[in-house]
Amino acid sequence: MKRLLALAALAASGLACTSILGLQEPTVDDSIEAGGDAANDAAQDGAPPGDGGTAPIQLLNARVRRIALDDTSVYYTEMFDYVVGKIGKDGTGQIALANGSAVAGYFPNTIALDATDVFWTSVNGIHQCAKAGCGNAPINVIDDNTSNWSPGSIGVDATTIYFVNYDQNQKYSIQKVPKGAANGTVTALVPTANLPCATINHMILDGTYVYFTCDEGPVARASTSSGAVEVLTAPSPPPGADRFVKTASAIYYGQFLEQATIYQMAVAADAAPSPIALTQPYVNGIDVDSNYLYWANVGVTLDNGGGTIARCSLASCSTSVQPLASKIDVPTDLAVDSTSIFWAANGNGDTPNTGVWKMTKPQ
């Protein structure tokens, strides 16, 4: 079962490929800064046309699966090297918080933060380590050597870890477990029978709700206090709802499809998802700031060098899609802060242009 879950995770992230294309360093698209006017771009800052003065910088060279940000650092999981670590946003101070399959767990995957600690999932369970380090001895909040939990997406609040579980009967549910103690008692927040769909693709915690997307199309939320589920989408939503981000009033989500669409919907019952960006191949990371929606595409080849980073204005996304960077080696996650765009790249076996990357947001 664990092997099946690991292989399924690879396939769902665009990593199950059979060939490796030529590797090229990520480049900035000509359209940034000057609205596509490369000559004007160069005149503005003296940089070569298309560079925009914001060329991507590689902070870490490794096959990175997921990232999370705080004010100073990028935290990451290396699925195939069994490492969970952090690196400063300026590229300094890299350390491995957990190193080795016996410590980080097999195939460390999703990651979440609170003010003091890092939490991640693996095939072995859920693990917790102080941001400052834990002597390569994280807490195994859930140890799958003594249970049958198979955690996916996670979120943390002041006391609790919430996680999507995929059990040995291939059934999804949403579970919770206390933070900070080894081998904690897991209880069901939303049992399988109460879900509005058969397959949960992604989950985030926001306030007093966990929000989740379903492969069958619904977008829903569950109260963290009662577990009561509310389906937000109108009947018969488009299938394949996957990676998403939430603001106070809207949810933006993509599909992991070759001709994927990015949708916007209100945070309200019976909301109708509206397409805002078409033909975005395999959306595999999405985030938002006060003005723009950002996302990573793996690319139609699902292979090295075909990935892109793009954004659009929240006010007019359907007419303002702006490519930012290309030639990404299988992007697997994306996050933004007030000044920069960060993404993870996993590649398909080679690592020269994988890892954690940073790009200053264009004006």
Number of C-alpha atoms within 10 A of each C-alpha: 13 15 9 8 18 16 13 13 16 14 12 13 20 25 22 15 13 8 12 15 12 11 19 15 15 23 18 22 23 22 20 24 23 18 12 16 14 21 15 16 23 18 13 13 13 13 16 14 21 25 22 27 20 20 18 21 17 20 20 22 15 23 30 30 30 29 25 22 19 13 9 11 18 23 27 32 32 23 25 18 17 20 27 31 20 27 20 17 21 12 17 12 10 16 16 18 26 25 18 15 18 11 19 35 26 21 21 29 29 22 26 23 21 14 10 9 16 25 26 28 28 27 24 26 25 33 28 27 24 17 18 12 17 14 11 15 16 21 20 24 24 28 20 19 10 10 11 17 21 23 28 27 22 26 22 22 17 9 9 14 21 27 27 25 24 20 16 13 7 11 14 24 21 27 20 22 22 20 22 18 14 16 19 15 11 15 13 15 24 21 15 18 11 13 21 17 17 15 19 28 23 20 26 23 23 16 10 13 18 22 24 24 25 22 19 19 23 23 30 23 23 21 17 20 9 11 18 14 19 17 19 20 21 17 12 10 16 19 13 22 27 27 25 28 19 20 14 8 9 14 18 24 27 29 25 24 20 17 14 19 23 26 20 22 22 19 18 16 12 15 18 18 21 15 17 20 19 14 13 24 24 27 33 27 25 26 23 22 15 9 10 16 20 25 30 32 30 32 27 16 17 26 25 29 25 23 28 26 27 18 20 21 18 17 11 11 18 15 11 15 18 19 20 27 24 22 23 30 34 32 40 26 27 26 23 22 15 10 10 14 20 25 30 32 29 30 29 21 13 14 16 16 25 31 26 30 24 23 20 18 16 15 8
